[in-house]
């Protein structure tokens, strides 16, 4: 018996269960984008690591927010 892991299982067409929905695409940020974060508030993107993280200046602090950007929204 295999242990449960993060691997994706293939969906059989005869299965009565629906396949899991595809993951939504990651939002793309660029330098100087104005953003808001649920915890830190309003900020400006000061650096981008493609698909990995963004650096945001929230005036009182600078934070590195990693993907997926669940609480970070572009304004």
Order of alpha helices (4+ residues) and beta strands (2+ residues): beta-beta-beta-beta-beta
